[in-house]
Amino acid sequence: SIKQTLEQRLLPAFGDTPVGEITKTEVMNFRASLANVPGRKNKPGLTASRINHILAPLRMILNEAAERHGFPSPYHGIKSLKVPKSDVEPFNLDEVRLILAKVRPDFRNYYTIRFFTGMRTGEIDGLKWKYVDFERRQILVREAWVNGEFAYTKNDGSQREIDMSQPVYEALRAQQAVTGKSEYVFCARNGEPLSHNNVTKRV
């Protein structure tokens, strides 16, 4: 993502200018120009959140260069655009039950656990049986499966223990009969963790 931002946005705009000669006005003009770039699904411009993501590596590059080479950073005093909060509308219990009743049977346990634990996609897709403690009725969140590799969860609240409610306990016991001999609670036919894209598109 950073490489794409550099190649498609930052280098075309600033790549020919010595870093110490980039001005605050040029940075502000660049930011303003991003508001006119067509967004996804033919939206009239990039969102504030997307613009902030594009500007983040520019800010880091300019601040690092300024500190290393002793000139004032042109990014000084430029604040991120305000991102409007989006309203989250979670499924109600009747909708959850309807989804679980209609979903593919081989994914019923998966979605039961997702709904009733709040685990993130990477956490449940990479969940290993060694982190399922039936005696204490807890799921230990220690790793996440992200972009095809495991990463230990940060100790910022991501690393935690989740108490199993009865539906979660029963779903895990049912899943144990299916994949209990595998390393992973949920896995593809080749034994690898689930692919988020495949689940999203096919299930």
Phi and psi restraints in degrees (value plus and minus 20) as a CYANA .aco file:
   2 ILE   PHI     -85.4   -45.4
   2 ILE   PSI     -62.9   -22.9
   3 LYS   PHI     -81.0   -41.0
   3 LYS   PSI     -61.5   -21.5
   4 GLN   PHI     -84.2   -44.2
   4 GLN   PSI     -61.6   -21.6
   5 THR   PHI     -81.5   -41.5
   5 THR   PSI     -63.5   -23.5
   6 LEU   PHI     -81.5   -41.5
   6 LEU   PSI     -70.2   -30.2
   7 GLU   PHI     -91.4   -51.4
   7 GLU   PSI     -56.7   -16.7
   8 GLN   PHI    -112.8   -72.8
   8 GLN   PSI     -45.8    -5.8
   9 ARG   PHI    -139.4   -99.4
   9 ARG   PSI     -75.9   -35.9
  10 LEU   PHI     -97.6   -57.6
  10 LEU   PSI     -65.2   -25.2
  11 LEU   PHI     -85.3   -45.3
  11 LEU   PSI     -62.3   -22.3
  12 PRO   PHI     -80.0   -40.0
  12 PRO   PSI     -52.6   -12.6
  13 ALA   PHI    -104.7   -64.7
  13 ALA   PSI     -57.0   -17.0
  14 PHE   PHI    -146.5  -106.5
  14 PHE   PSI     -23.3    16.7
  15 GLY   PHI     -82.4   -42.4
  15 GLY   PSI     -45.6    -5.6
  16 ASP   PHI    -115.5   -75.5
  16 ASP   PSI     -20.6    19.4
  17 THR   PHI    -123.0   -83.0
  17 THR   PSI     107.9   147.9
  18 PRO   PHI     -73.8   -33.8
  18 PRO   PSI     116.3   156.3
  19 VAL   PHI     -78.2   -38.2
  19 VAL   PSI     -52.7   -12.7
  20 GLY   PHI     -95.2   -55.2
  20 GLY   PSI     -27.2    12.8
  21 GLU   PHI    -124.7   -84.7
  21 GLU   PSI     -22.2    17.8
  22 ILE   PHI     -91.4   -51.4
  22 ILE   PSI     110.9   150.9
  23 THR   PHI    -124.2   -84.2
  23 THR   PSI     141.8   181.8
  24 LYS   PHI     -82.1   -42.1
  24 LYS   PSI     -57.4   -17.4
  25 THR   PHI     -80.9   -40.9
  25 THR   PSI     -62.1   -22.1
  26 GLU   PHI     -84.0   -44.0
  26 GLU   PSI     -59.3   -19.3
  27 VAL   PHI     -84.4   -44.4
  27 VAL   PSI     -64.2   -24.2
  28 MET   PHI     -86.0   -46.0
  28 MET   PSI     -58.3   -18.3
  29 ASN   PHI     -85.9   -45.9
  29 ASN   PSI     -59.1   -19.1
  30 PHE   PHI     -82.3   -42.3
  30 PHE   PSI     -65.6   -25.6
  31 ARG   PHI     -80.6   -40.6
  31 ARG   PSI     -62.8   -22.8
  32 ALA   PHI     -82.9   -42.9
  32 ALA   PSI     -56.1   -16.1
  33 SER   PHI     -86.1   -46.1
  33 SER   PSI     -49.2    -9.2
  34 LEU   PHI     -87.1   -47.1
  34 LEU   PSI     -45.8    -5.8
  35 ALA   PHI     -87.6   -47.6
  35 ALA   PSI     -37.0     3.0
  36 ASN   PHI    -120.3   -80.3
  36 ASN   PSI     -21.4    18.6
  37 VAL   PHI     -96.7   -56.7
  37 VAL   PSI     110.3   150.3
  38 PRO   PHI     -77.6   -37.6
  38 PRO   PSI     113.9   153.9
  39 GLY   PHI    -110.3   -70.3
  39 GLY   PSI    -190.2  -150.2
  40 ARG   PHI     -89.4   -49.4
  40 ARG   PSI     131.8   171.8
  41 LYS   PHI      34.3    74.3
  41 LYS   PSI      18.2    58.2
  42 ASN   PHI      39.9    79.9
  42 ASN   PSI       7.4    47.4
  43 LYS   PHI     -89.8   -49.8
  43 LYS   PSI     130.7   170.7
  44 PRO   PHI     -91.3   -51.3
  44 PRO   PSI     -20.8    19.2
  45 GLY   PHI    -198.8  -158.8
  45 GLY   PSI     145.2   185.2
  46 LEU   PHI     -88.6   -48.6
  46 LEU   PSI     128.2   168.2
  47 THR   PHI     -93.1   -53.1
  47 THR   PSI     141.5   181.5
  48 ALA   PHI     -78.9   -38.9
  48 ALA   PSI     -58.6   -18.6
  49 SER   PHI     -82.9   -42.9
  49 SER   PSI     -64.0   -24.0
  50 ARG   PHI     -86.2   -46.2
  50 ARG   PSI     -61.4   -21.4
  51 ILE   PHI     -81.8   -41.8
  51 ILE   PSI     -62.7   -22.7
  52 ASN   PHI     -80.5   -40.5
  52 ASN   PSI     -58.6   -18.6
  53 HIS   PHI     -87.1   -47.1
  53 HIS   PSI     -55.5   -15.5
  54 ILE   PHI     -89.5   -49.5
  54 ILE   PSI     -58.6   -18.6
  55 LEU   PHI     -97.5   -57.5
  55 LEU   PSI     -40.8    -0.8
  56 ALA   PHI     -77.8   -37.8
  56 ALA   PSI     -69.7   -29.7
  57 PRO   PHI     -87.0   -47.0
  57 PRO   PSI     -51.0   -11.0
  58 LEU   PHI     -82.7   -42.7
  58 LEU   PSI     -64.8   -24.8
  59 ARG   PHI     -78.9   -38.9
  59 ARG   PSI     -65.6   -25.6
  60 MET   PHI     -85.5   -45.5
  60 MET   PSI     -61.0   -21.0
  61 ILE   PHI     -82.7   -42.7
  61 ILE   PSI     -68.4   -28.4
  62 LEU   PHI     -86.9   -46.9
  62 LEU   PSI     -61.8   -21.8
  63 ASN   PHI     -86.3   -46.3
  63 ASN   PSI     -60.5   -20.5
  64 GLU   PHI     -85.7   -45.7
  64 GLU   PSI     -64.6   -24.6
  65 ALA   PHI     -83.0   -43.0
  65 ALA   PSI     -61.7   -21.7
  66 ALA   PHI     -83.2   -43.2
  66 ALA   PSI     -62.5   -22.5
  67 GLU   PHI     -88.3   -48.3
  67 GLU   PSI     -60.0   -20.0
  68 ARG   PHI     -92.7   -52.7
  68 ARG   PSI     -56.4   -16.4
  69 HIS   PHI    -131.5   -91.5
  69 HIS   PSI     -15.0    25.0
  70 GLY   PHI      52.2    92.2
  70 GLY   PSI      25.4    65.4
  71 PHE   PHI    -151.9  -111.9
  71 PHE   PSI     135.8   175.8
  72 PRO   PHI     -87.8   -47.8
  72 PRO   PSI     113.9   153.9
  73 SER   PHI     -90.1   -50.1
  73 SER   PSI     108.8   148.8
  74 PRO   PHI     -87.5   -47.5
  74 PRO   PSI     -31.4     8.6
  75 TYR   PHI    -106.6   -66.6
  75 TYR   PSI     -27.5    12.5
  76 HIS   PHI     -78.5   -38.5
  76 HIS   PSI     108.1   148.1
  77 GLY   PHI      67.7   107.7
  77 GLY   PSI     -24.4    15.6
  78 ILE   PHI    -108.5   -68.5
  78 ILE   PSI      97.7   137.7
  79 LYS   PHI    -115.1   -75.1
  79 LYS   PSI     134.6   174.6
  80 SER   PHI     -84.8   -44.8
  80 SER   PSI     130.6   170.6
  81 LEU   PHI     -86.7   -46.7
  81 LEU   PSI     124.7   164.7
  82 LYS   PHI     -91.6   -51.6
  82 LYS   PSI     111.7   151.7
  83 VAL   PHI    -123.5   -83.5
  83 VAL   PSI      99.5   139.5
  84 PRO   PHI     -85.1   -45.1
  84 PRO   PSI     117.9   157.9
  85 LYS   PHI     -92.7   -52.7
  85 LYS   PSI     114.8   154.8
  86 SER   PHI    -115.2   -75.2
  86 SER   PSI     120.0   160.0
  87 ASP   PHI     -95.0   -55.0
  87 ASP   PSI     108.3   148.3
  88 VAL   PHI    -115.7   -75.7
  88 VAL   PSI     108.1   148.1
  89 GLU   PHI    -139.0   -99.0
  89 GLU   PSI      68.0   108.0
  90 PRO   PHI     -88.8   -48.8
  90 PRO   PSI     137.8   177.8
  91 PHE   PHI     -84.0   -44.0
  91 PHE   PSI     121.7   161.7
  92 ASN   PHI    -102.9   -62.9
  92 ASN   PSI     153.7   193.7
  93 LEU   PHI     -83.2   -43.2
  93 LEU   PSI     -57.3   -17.3
  94 ASP   PHI     -83.7   -43.7
  94 ASP   PSI     -59.8   -19.8
  95 GLU   PHI     -86.9   -46.9
  95 GLU   PSI     -59.5   -19.5
  96 VAL   PHI     -80.3   -40.3
  96 VAL   PSI     -66.6   -26.6
  97 ARG   PHI     -82.5   -42.5
  97 ARG   PSI     -58.9   -18.9
  98 LEU   PHI     -85.1   -45.1
  98 LEU   PSI     -63.6   -23.6
  99 ILE   PHI     -81.2   -41.2
  99 ILE   PSI     -65.4   -25.4
 100 LEU   PHI     -85.5   -45.5
 100 LEU   PSI     -51.3   -11.3
 101 ALA   PHI     -92.9   -52.9
 101 ALA   PSI     -49.4    -9.4
 102 LYS   PHI    -122.5   -82.5
 102 LYS   PSI     -35.6     4.4
 103 VAL   PHI     -89.6   -49.6
 103 VAL   PSI     138.3   178.3
 104 ARG   PHI     -70.9   -30.9
 104 ARG   PSI     111.5   151.5
 105 PRO   PHI     -74.8   -34.8
 105 PRO   PSI     -54.4   -14.4
 106 ASP   PHI     -94.0   -54.0
 106 ASP   PSI     -26.7    13.3
 107 PHE   PHI    -135.2   -95.2
 107 PHE   PSI     -12.1    27.9
 108 ARG   PHI     -85.6   -45.6
 108 ARG   PSI     -62.4   -22.4
 109 ASN   PHI     -83.7   -43.7
 109 ASN   PSI     -61.3   -21.3
 110 TYR   PHI     -77.7   -37.7
 110 TYR   PSI     -69.5   -29.5
 111 TYR   PHI     -96.0   -56.0
 111 TYR   PSI     -48.8    -8.8
 112 THR   PHI     -79.8   -39.8
 112 THR   PSI     -65.9   -25.9
 113 ILE   PHI     -88.3   -48.3
 113 ILE   PSI     -59.3   -19.3
 114 ARG   PHI     -82.1   -42.1
 114 ARG   PSI     -67.3   -27.3
 115 PHE   PHI     -85.1   -45.1
 115 PHE   PSI     -60.2   -20.2
 116 PHE   PHI    -121.6   -81.6
 116 PHE   PSI     -10.9    29.1
 117 THR   PHI    -142.7  -102.7
 117 THR   PSI     -44.9    -4.9
 118 GLY   PHI      54.4    94.4
 118 GLY   PSI      -3.4    36.6
 119 MET   PHI     -83.9   -43.9
 119 MET   PSI     124.3   164.3
 120 ARG   PHI     -93.4   -53.4
 120 ARG   PSI     141.2   181.2
 121 THR   PHI     -75.0   -35.0
 121 THR   PSI     -71.4   -31.4
 122 GLY   PHI     -83.8   -43.8
 122 GLY   PSI     -49.1    -9.1
 123 GLU   PHI     -92.5   -52.5
 123 GLU   PSI     -62.2   -22.2
 124 ILE   PHI    -102.1   -62.1
 124 ILE   PSI     -53.5   -13.5
 125 ASP   PHI     -85.8   -45.8
 125 ASP   PSI     -49.8    -9.8
 126 GLY   PHI    -125.0   -85.0
 126 GLY   PSI      -6.7    33.3
 127 LEU   PHI     -84.3   -44.3
 127 LEU   PSI     108.9   148.9
 128 LYS   PHI    -125.3   -85.3
 128 LYS   PSI     130.4   170.4
 129 TRP   PHI     -81.3   -41.3
 129 TRP   PSI     -48.2    -8.2
 130 LYS   PHI     -85.6   -45.6
 130 LYS   PSI     -35.7     4.3
 131 TYR   PHI    -119.6   -79.6
 131 TYR   PSI     -11.0    29.0
 132 VAL   PHI    -126.3   -86.3
 132 VAL   PSI      93.2   133.2
 133 ASP   PHI    -127.9   -87.9
 133 ASP   PSI      76.7   116.7
 134 PHE   PHI     -90.5   -50.5
 134 PHE   PSI     -51.2   -11.2
 135 GLU   PHI     -83.8   -43.8
 135 GLU   PSI     -66.5   -26.5
 136 ARG   PHI    -108.4   -68.4
 136 ARG   PSI     -24.0    16.0
 137 ARG   PHI      34.2    74.2
 137 ARG   PSI      33.5    73.5
 138 GLN   PHI    -154.9  -114.9
 138 GLN   PSI     127.9   167.9
 139 ILE   PHI    -126.0   -86.0
 139 ILE   PSI     106.1   146.1
 140 LEU   PHI    -116.6   -76.6
 140 LEU   PSI      95.5   135.5
 141 VAL   PHI    -109.9   -69.9
 141 VAL   PSI      87.0   127.0
 142 ARG   PHI    -147.2  -107.2
 142 ARG   PSI     -43.6    -3.6
 143 GLU   PHI    -157.3  -117.3
 143 GLU   PSI     139.9   179.9
 144 ALA   PHI    -156.5  -116.5
 144 ALA   PSI     122.2   162.2
 145 TRP   PHI    -115.7   -75.7
 145 TRP   PSI      83.2   123.2
 146 VAL   PHI    -147.6  -107.6
 146 VAL   PSI     104.4   144.4
 147 ASN   PHI      32.4    72.4
 147 ASN   PSI      22.6    62.6
 148 GLY   PHI      59.8    99.8
 148 GLY   PSI      -6.3    33.7
 149 GLU   PHI    -170.9  -130.9
 149 GLU   PSI     138.9   178.9
 150 PHE   PHI    -107.6   -67.6
 150 PHE   PSI     122.6   162.6
 151 ALA   PHI    -155.0  -115.0
 151 ALA   PSI     115.0   155.0
 152 TYR   PHI     -88.4   -48.4
 152 TYR   PSI     116.9   156.9
 153 THR   PHI     -87.0   -47.0
 153 THR   PSI     123.0   163.0
 154 LYS   PHI     -91.2   -51.2
 154 LYS   PSI     131.5   171.5
 155 ASN   PHI    -105.1   -65.1
 155 ASN   PSI      36.5    76.5
 156 ASP   PHI    -144.0  -104.0
 156 ASP   PSI       3.6    43.6
 157 GLY   PHI      87.0   127.0
 157 GLY   PSI     -37.4     2.6
 158 SER   PHI     -91.3   -51.3
 158 SER   PSI     -58.5   -18.5
 159 GLN   PHI    -102.9   -62.9
 159 GLN   PSI      94.8   134.8
 160 ARG   PHI    -178.9  -138.9
 160 ARG   PSI     152.6   192.6
 161 GLU   PHI    -133.8   -93.8
 161 GLU   PSI     113.6   153.6
 162 ILE   PHI    -132.3   -92.3
 162 ILE   PSI     101.9   141.9
 163 ASP   PHI     -91.8   -51.8
 163 ASP   PSI     117.2   157.2
 164 MET   PHI    -102.7   -62.7
 164 MET   PSI     103.6   143.6
 165 SER   PHI     -95.5   -55.5
 165 SER   PSI     150.2   190.2
 166 GLN   PHI     -80.5   -40.5
 166 GLN   PSI     -64.3   -24.3
 167 PRO   PHI     -80.7   -40.7
 167 PRO   PSI     -56.6   -16.6
 168 VAL   PHI     -89.1   -49.1
 168 VAL   PSI     -63.8   -23.8
 169 TYR   PHI     -78.6   -38.6
 169 TYR   PSI     -66.6   -26.6
 170 GLU   PHI     -85.9   -45.9
 170 GLU   PSI     -58.5   -18.5
 171 ALA   PHI     -85.3   -45.3
 171 ALA   PSI     -60.5   -20.5
 172 LEU   PHI     -88.3   -48.3
 172 LEU   PSI     -58.4   -18.4
 173 ARG   PHI     -84.1   -44.1
 173 ARG   PSI     -61.2   -21.2
 174 ALA   PHI     -85.4   -45.4
 174 ALA   PSI     -59.6   -19.6
 175 GLN   PHI     -88.5   -48.5
 175 GLN   PSI     -51.1   -11.1
 176 GLN   PHI     -81.3   -41.3
 176 GLN   PSI     -53.3   -13.3
 177 ALA   PHI     -89.1   -49.1
 177 ALA   PSI     -41.2    -1.2
 178 VAL   PHI    -115.0   -75.0
 178 VAL   PSI     -68.6   -28.6
 179 THR   PHI    -140.9  -100.9
 179 THR   PSI      -3.4    36.6
 180 GLY   PHI     -78.9   -38.9
 180 GLY   PSI     -45.2    -5.2
 181 LYS   PHI    -107.0   -67.0
 181 LYS   PSI     -28.1    11.9
 182 SER   PHI    -107.9   -67.9
 182 SER   PSI     144.6   184.6
 183 GLU   PHI     -93.0   -53.0
 183 GLU   PSI     -48.7    -8.7
 184 TYR   PHI    -126.4   -86.4
 184 TYR   PSI     125.2   165.2
 185 VAL   PHI     -86.0   -46.0
 185 VAL   PSI     -64.2   -24.2
 186 PHE   PHI    -143.6  -103.6
 186 PHE   PSI     110.5   150.5
 187 CYS   PHI    -171.0  -131.0
 187 CYS   PSI     141.1   181.1
 188 ALA   PHI     -98.0   -58.0
 188 ALA   PSI     156.9   196.9
 189 ARG   PHI     -82.4   -42.4
 189 ARG   PSI     -46.7    -6.7
 190 ASN   PHI    -104.2   -64.2
 190 ASN   PSI     -17.0    23.0
 191 GLY   PHI      68.3   108.3
 191 GLY   PSI     -25.0    15.0
 192 GLU   PHI    -103.7   -63.7
 192 GLU   PSI     140.2   180.2
 193 PRO   PHI     -78.4   -38.4
 193 PRO   PSI     138.4   178.4
 194 LEU   PHI     -82.8   -42.8
 194 LEU   PSI     126.6   166.6
 195 SER   PHI    -111.2   -71.2
 195 SER   PSI     101.3   141.3
 196 HIS   PHI     -75.1   -35.1
 196 HIS   PSI     -63.0   -23.0
 197 ASN   PHI     -83.6   -43.6
 197 ASN   PSI     -61.4   -21.4
 198 ASN   PHI     -84.9   -44.9
 198 ASN   PSI     -61.8   -21.8
 199 VAL   PHI     -84.3   -44.3
 199 VAL   PSI     -64.8   -24.8
 200 THR   PHI     -82.0   -42.0
 200 THR   PSI     -63.3   -23.3
 201 LYS   PHI    -102.7   -62.7
 201 LYS   PSI     -53.9   -13.9
 202 ARG   PHI    -121.0   -81.0
 202 ARG   PSI     -45.6    -5.6
